[in-house]
């Protein structure tokens, strides 16, 4: 078949759209708002009327963060929403607790501890609260990182951590964490002053009415926010612009079923945009037959992948289609950490399409997520396959995907969303 041939024109349009949102777009920032408006306005150029829906995001503004130990000041960032130390700082004994196990933490009450977690996990955080540590430090990156070529971002505690309580936290560079451990200070002084705030983030929503008299709906999703320091063209400006191309396609080729396109804000803070959408549109979920999500695409050195959060028969369908069309892709049934999860949590079948940079072919969540490592040819191929799959779903005579969530996926989603506290398991 020739569906995946001559995709360069599609890829070039997508690449041009990507250039328009090629800037840092962190949650609740003016730049995130600007990106939402760009997406809305680009759709309007072809006669598609999207709307912007606001939703509240709880975060914090860090006013001061510092660490003094072994006679020097250390470069450090804070964990937002982790609380504050006294204004004069917290001076306490220091301990390196490695993996933060019970053995590591049982006697660390009142201490400031350094733990081997770039991003705090639930089991370790629960133990630190239970054993009464006074504050925690983590480290980010690699000991070989060059300061001038890397950044040290702030972190933020998620809701699953806050249900155990707040412990002031900070993050160091890996090289500084190593030097701090080697210095073996008896005490350290950690200062973190912050104020909890609530700010609006935004989703961009577009509806395309189907030609059939049906309530059935296919929902497409991608997040358009980025993290601190990152232009986020790979993660996930890429998925956002592929959705824009799909929306134009269905403007020109009216679908049988109703379509909803959602560009989500604040995904990087815990899927907040898609969670807010699902909560605000509960009554519409019963009509959604499938959620199609696109998150990361475009790297020159990479491989395509479809992660299915639905009945395993959908895996076989995608595998057969890829062979029919001559499109190389891996297909697995598993939870993909993106905006499809809140839908699947409500029983909506979902599939996630992506193209990952392999073996260092592209990088996320850092200053190196830039357009240089992407090209229009790979955008065109991935988008063409997603479009062909979507056409078959949208225009099928009888919808082929069972409207149910298999038990193994229910269990995996529950685990991903940390529905049970670790002290209840």
Wavefront OBJ file of the C-alpha trace (Angstrom):
o trace
v 0.000 0.000 0.000
v 1.076 3.584 -0.608
v -0.387 5.151 2.535
v 3.022 5.588 4.141
v 4.681 6.759 0.922
v 5.118 10.421 0.069
v 4.533 11.605 3.637
v 7.039 14.443 3.357
v 4.410 17.146 2.817
v 2.593 16.076 5.982
v 5.871 15.973 7.898
v 6.870 19.445 6.723
v 3.541 20.940 7.836
v 3.942 19.311 11.239
v 7.510 20.553 11.535
v 6.417 24.101 10.700
v 3.756 23.931 13.426
v 6.361 22.692 15.896
v 8.505 25.758 15.285
v 5.608 27.948 16.460
v 5.624 26.449 19.973
v 9.391 25.972 20.195
v 9.804 27.684 23.566
v 9.687 26.740 27.267
v 6.046 26.240 28.381
v 5.933 25.285 32.054
v 2.716 24.680 33.972
v 0.631 27.824 34.694
v 3.227 30.118 33.079
v 2.415 32.904 30.613
v 4.275 30.842 28.009
v 1.936 27.882 28.564
v -0.988 30.242 27.975
v 0.709 31.587 24.835
v 1.127 28.055 23.466
v -2.550 27.274 24.118
v -3.540 30.394 22.207
v -1.231 29.508 19.312
v -2.823 26.064 18.992
v -6.314 27.578 19.101
v -5.446 30.264 16.559
v -3.750 27.866 14.121
v -6.863 25.675 14.130
v -9.020 28.736 13.485
v -7.090 29.383 10.261
v -8.714 26.283 8.736
v -12.135 26.948 10.197
v -11.882 24.845 13.358
v -13.237 26.530 16.475
v -11.398 25.368 19.577
v -11.986 26.678 23.081
v -9.644 27.113 26.024
v -10.796 25.665 29.355
v -9.052 26.776 32.545
v -8.507 24.570 35.570
v -6.772 25.288 38.905
v -3.305 23.991 39.719
v -1.960 23.955 43.262
v 1.724 24.744 43.358
v 4.163 26.884 45.375
v 6.525 29.803 44.898
v 9.944 29.219 46.425
v 11.246 32.445 47.941
v 14.527 31.157 49.345
v 16.481 27.902 49.306
v 20.026 27.318 50.536
v 22.281 24.630 51.975
v 25.351 25.259 54.114
v 27.642 22.403 55.106
v 31.339 21.722 55.580
v 32.057 25.446 55.573
v 30.550 26.241 52.167
v 27.331 27.055 50.312
v 26.030 24.360 47.978
v 23.984 24.896 44.826
v 20.503 23.589 45.580
v 16.890 23.824 44.433
v 13.785 23.152 46.471
v 10.822 20.805 46.342
v 7.694 22.858 45.811
v 4.774 22.037 48.140
v 7.096 20.321 50.629
v 6.652 22.993 53.301
v 9.115 25.461 54.796
v 11.888 25.400 57.350
v 12.170 28.095 60.032
v 13.112 31.449 58.510
v 16.623 31.204 59.969
v 17.051 27.739 58.479
v 17.086 24.235 59.937
v 20.376 22.997 61.408
v 20.453 19.264 62.108
v 22.692 16.188 61.949
v 23.337 14.939 58.418
v 23.126 11.360 57.163
v 23.435 9.746 53.752
v 20.712 7.083 53.760
v 21.321 5.593 50.328
v 18.099 3.841 49.175
v 16.026 4.982 52.128
v 15.148 1.518 53.399
v 13.938 0.775 56.924
v 17.498 -0.167 57.841
v 18.734 3.160 56.446
v 16.116 5.285 58.226
v 15.071 3.635 61.498
v 17.361 5.845 63.655
v 17.310 9.099 61.636
v 14.643 11.022 63.549
v 15.305 14.773 63.503
v 18.084 14.467 60.901
v 18.537 15.934 57.420
v 19.022 12.979 55.098
v 20.351 12.559 51.550
v 18.649 9.751 49.620
v 19.383 8.170 46.228
v 16.240 9.359 44.479
v 16.275 11.930 41.707
v 12.492 11.980 42.030
v 11.122 10.904 45.364
v 9.146 7.638 45.335
v 6.248 6.815 47.605
v 7.806 4.023 49.651
v 10.841 6.088 50.598
v 8.803 9.200 51.353
v 6.408 7.287 53.613
v 9.357 5.871 55.567
v 10.937 9.292 56.013
v 7.674 10.620 57.445
v 7.204 7.582 59.645
v 10.728 7.747 61.065
v 10.520 11.503 61.609
v 13.348 12.901 59.485
v 13.535 16.694 59.656
v 14.281 17.356 55.961
v 15.427 15.429 52.908
v 17.807 15.990 50.023
v 17.963 14.156 46.693
v 20.287 14.492 43.754
v 19.788 14.989 40.034
v 21.774 14.007 36.956
v 25.118 12.210 36.723
v 28.445 12.715 38.437
v 29.969 13.318 34.974
v 27.632 16.238 34.170
v 29.250 19.522 33.146
v 27.671 22.448 34.982
v 27.704 24.743 31.970
v 25.856 22.150 29.876
v 23.217 21.013 32.386
v 20.610 22.590 34.626
v 19.358 21.957 38.137
v 15.540 22.125 38.127
v 13.177 22.553 41.034
v 11.134 19.516 42.075
v 7.581 19.252 43.371
v 5.859 16.854 45.727
v 2.835 15.149 44.171
v -0.472 14.493 45.857
v 0.465 10.933 46.823
v 3.319 12.300 48.953
v 1.269 15.013 50.606
v -1.217 12.532 52.034
v 1.564 11.360 54.380
v 2.588 14.862 55.425
v 5.132 17.527 54.477
v 8.905 17.326 54.888
v 10.976 20.211 53.483
v 13.094 18.932 50.609
v 15.859 20.018 48.257
v 17.721 18.663 45.240
v 21.460 18.873 44.508
v 23.549 18.070 41.470
v 24.960 14.553 41.525
v 28.543 15.852 41.699
v 27.684 18.024 44.721
v 25.855 15.177 46.430
v 28.958 13.045 46.054
v 31.204 15.810 47.412
v 28.831 16.401 50.336
v 28.947 12.715 51.296
v 32.739 12.692 51.000
v 32.955 15.766 53.268
v 31.107 13.881 56.059
v 29.691 16.970 57.820
v 28.241 16.326 61.274
v 25.514 18.934 60.692
v 24.087 20.871 57.772
v 21.868 23.955 57.620
v 19.010 23.774 55.139
v 16.692 26.690 54.404
v 13.539 26.459 52.336
v 10.931 29.221 52.405
v 7.946 28.908 50.081
v 4.319 29.953 49.728
v 1.551 27.672 48.467
v -0.437 29.215 45.609
v -3.152 28.230 43.147
v -2.912 29.324 39.513
v -4.841 28.522 36.338
v -3.576 26.152 33.677
v -5.353 25.508 30.389
v -6.645 22.797 28.066
v -7.492 23.433 24.419
v -10.645 21.575 23.331
v -11.975 21.009 19.802
v -15.114 19.099 18.768
v -15.774 17.805 15.258
v -19.292 16.515 14.639
v -19.597 13.150 12.925
v -21.707 12.565 9.845
v -23.613 9.639 11.396
v -26.400 10.065 13.901
v -24.480 8.595 16.811
v -23.353 9.533 20.279
v -20.148 7.514 19.869
v -16.976 9.538 20.232
v -13.258 9.096 19.604
v -11.064 11.382 21.722
v -7.544 12.416 20.732
v -5.045 13.795 23.243
v -1.566 15.265 23.650
v 0.007 17.581 26.212
v 1.604 20.847 25.168
v 3.378 21.954 28.371
v 7.088 21.440 29.005
v 9.303 21.276 32.060
v 11.706 23.875 33.420
v 14.631 24.681 31.063
v 13.179 22.515 28.252
v 11.734 23.641 24.930
v 9.804 20.379 24.986
v 9.636 19.904 21.217
v 10.131 16.145 21.556
v 8.141 15.933 24.812
v 5.554 16.878 23.812
v 5.305 19.613 21.259
v 5.602 16.677 18.872
v 2.339 15.041 19.888
v 0.575 18.396 19.965
v 1.411 19.237 16.362
v 0.553 15.742 15.131
v -2.899 16.283 16.664
v -3.173 19.601 14.838
v -2.480 17.783 11.572
v -5.096 15.131 12.374
v -7.652 17.820 13.174
v -7.057 19.422 9.760
v -7.425 16.014 8.140
v -10.863 15.493 9.661
v -11.903 19.004 8.755
v -11.274 18.047 5.132
v -12.537 14.467 5.519
v -15.614 14.528 7.781
v -15.654 11.530 10.152
v -18.566 9.160 10.732
v -18.225 9.339 14.522
v -17.910 12.418 16.707
v -14.351 13.499 17.503
v -12.880 15.450 20.398
v -9.338 16.796 20.316
v -7.726 17.778 23.624
v -4.415 19.543 24.094
v -3.610 19.324 27.803
v -1.706 21.702 30.034
v 0.264 20.724 33.155
v 0.789 17.092 32.181
v 4.327 17.269 33.505
v 2.974 18.035 36.999
v 1.064 14.762 37.236
v -1.366 14.582 34.274
v -3.265 17.526 35.743
v -4.827 18.716 32.500
v -6.311 15.366 31.526
v -7.424 14.700 35.101
v -9.205 18.057 35.130
v -10.831 17.334 31.768
v -12.107 13.937 32.856
v -13.502 15.398 36.075
v -15.227 18.251 34.247
v -16.680 16.043 31.486
v -17.799 12.961 33.430
v -21.124 12.709 31.610
v -19.396 12.541 28.232
v -17.086 9.638 29.110
v -19.749 6.960 28.509
v -19.789 7.853 24.797
v -16.013 7.666 24.277
v -15.136 4.433 22.507
v -11.384 5.024 22.389
v -8.836 7.569 23.546
v -5.904 8.022 21.130
v -2.920 9.777 22.716
v 0.338 10.921 21.115
v 3.282 11.671 23.403
v 6.829 12.159 22.021
v 7.702 11.814 18.347
v 10.099 12.897 15.633
v 13.637 11.784 16.612
v 15.949 10.869 13.740
v 17.424 8.014 15.785
v 14.459 6.213 17.275
v 11.735 3.604 17.048
v 7.950 3.772 17.040
v 5.840 2.171 19.736
v 2.167 1.706 20.509
v 1.221 1.141 24.163
v -2.282 -0.300 24.491
v -4.427 0.248 27.575
v -7.356 -1.821 26.379
v -8.318 -5.375 25.448
v -5.366 -7.307 24.059
v -7.194 -7.716 20.750
v -6.282 -4.105 20.000
v -2.597 -5.067 20.205
v -3.153 -7.693 17.524
v -5.066 -5.185 15.386
v -2.191 -2.677 15.472
v 0.370 -5.390 14.792
v -1.550 -6.595 11.731
v -2.043 -3.045 10.488
v 1.653 -2.226 10.835
v 2.556 -5.291 8.774
v -0.092 -4.503 6.179
v 1.236 -0.972 5.774
v 4.918 -1.773 6.202
v 5.315 0.422 9.261
v 7.808 -0.748 11.877
v 6.448 -0.427 15.417
v 6.515 -2.276 18.711
v 3.139 -2.965 20.328
v 2.622 -3.784 24.008
v -0.269 -3.877 26.456
v 0.807 -1.729 29.385
v 0.285 1.549 31.201
v 1.869 4.480 29.431
v 2.573 7.436 31.695
v 0.610 10.114 29.899
v -2.809 11.709 29.478
v -4.579 8.502 28.490
v -4.367 7.224 32.086
v -7.224 9.317 33.558
v -9.484 8.064 30.757
v -8.517 4.429 31.211
v -9.043 4.855 34.931
v -12.683 5.570 34.038
v -12.913 2.476 31.830
v -12.185 4.127 28.471
v -9.955 1.995 26.186
v -6.839 3.879 25.106
v -3.808 3.629 22.886
v -0.626 5.718 23.035
v 1.473 6.322 19.928
v 5.037 7.551 20.257
v 8.442 7.489 18.662
v 11.205 7.210 21.246
v 14.761 8.330 20.744
v 16.801 5.158 21.189
v 20.136 4.893 22.993
v 20.456 8.624 23.523
v 18.870 9.622 20.198
v 16.709 12.232 21.948
v 16.360 13.550 25.492
v 13.455 14.717 27.614
v 13.051 16.899 30.710
v 16.225 18.896 30.152
v 17.742 21.734 28.097
v 18.654 19.182 25.409
v 15.059 18.578 24.318
v 15.572 20.670 21.196
v 14.467 20.499 17.594
v 17.946 19.638 16.258
v 17.462 15.927 16.994
v 14.099 15.690 15.177
v 13.191 15.723 11.501
v 10.069 16.119 9.378
v 10.440 12.734 7.667
v 9.883 10.785 10.871
v 7.037 13.083 11.872
v 5.367 12.346 8.546
v 5.686 8.568 8.882
v 4.418 8.423 12.465
v 1.554 10.822 11.763
v 0.531 8.925 8.623
v 0.296 5.658 10.550
v -1.673 7.262 13.390
v -3.982 8.830 10.821
v -4.588 5.536 9.020
v -5.298 3.741 12.302
v -7.597 6.562 13.366
v -9.482 6.548 10.060
v -10.275 2.884 10.524
v -11.473 3.419 14.077
v -13.436 6.582 13.356
v -15.182 5.214 10.266
v -15.655 1.544 11.162
v -19.107 0.064 10.531
v -19.107 -1.585 13.969
v -16.588 -0.301 16.465
v -13.926 -3.033 16.775
v -12.481 -2.326 20.244
v -14.350 -3.816 23.244
v -15.676 -1.056 25.512
v -14.164 -2.567 28.643
v -10.926 -2.467 30.596
v -9.347 -5.910 31.170
v -8.615 -6.850 34.757
v -4.842 -6.894 34.310
v -4.955 -3.291 33.084
v -7.288 -2.230 35.915
v -4.728 -3.535 38.401
v -1.838 -1.853 36.560
v -3.654 1.500 36.421
v -4.557 1.303 40.120
v -0.898 0.699 40.905
v 0.266 3.533 38.663
v -2.165 5.969 40.269
v -1.136 4.825 43.769
v -4.741 4.350 44.803
v -3.613 2.514 47.933
v -1.226 4.082 50.407
v 1.876 1.998 50.918
v 0.960 1.578 54.589
v -2.370 0.031 53.506
v -0.889 -2.536 51.124
l 1 2 3 4 5 6 7 8 9 10 11 12 13 14 15 16 17 18 19 20 21 22 23 24 25 26 27 28 29 30 31 32 33 34 35 36 37 38 39 40 41 42 43 44 45 46 47 48 49 50 51 52 53 54 55 56 57 58 59 60 61 62 63 64 65 66 67 68 69 70 71 72 73 74 75 76 77 78 79 80 81 82 83 84 85 86 87 88 89 90 91 92 93 94 95 96 97 98 99 100 101 102 103 104 105 106 107 108 109 110 111 112 113 114 115 116 117 118 119 120 121 122 123 124 125 126 127 128 129 130 131 132 133 134 135 136 137 138 139 140 141 142 143 144 145 146 147 148 149 150 151 152 153 154 155 156 157 158 159 160 161 162 163 164 165 166 167 168 169 170 171 172 173 174 175 176 177 178 179 180 181 182 183 184 185 186 187 188 189 190 191 192 193 194 195 196 197 198 199 200 201 202 203 204 205 206 207 208 209 210 211 212 213 214 215 216 217 218 219 220 221 222 223 224 225 226 227 228 229 230 231 232 233 234 235 236 237 238 239 240 241 242 243 244 245 246 247 248 249 250 251 252 253 254 255 256 257 258 259 260 261 262 263 264 265 266 267 268 269 270 271 272 273 274 275 276 277 278 279 280 281 282 283 284 285 286 287 288 289 290 291 292 293 294 295 296 297 298 299 300 301 302 303 304 305 306 307 308 309 310 311 312 313 314 315 316 317 318 319 320 321 322 323 324 325 326 327 328 329 330 331 332 333 334 335 336 337 338 339 340 341 342 343 344 345 346 347 348 349 350 351 352 353 354 355 356 357 358 359 360 361 362 363 364 365 366 367 368 369 370 371 372 373 374 375 376 377 378 379 380 381 382 383 384 385 386 387 388 389 390 391 392 393 394 395 396 397 398 399 400 401 402 403 404 405 406 407 408 409 410 411 412 413 414 415 416 417 418 419 420 421 422 423 424 425
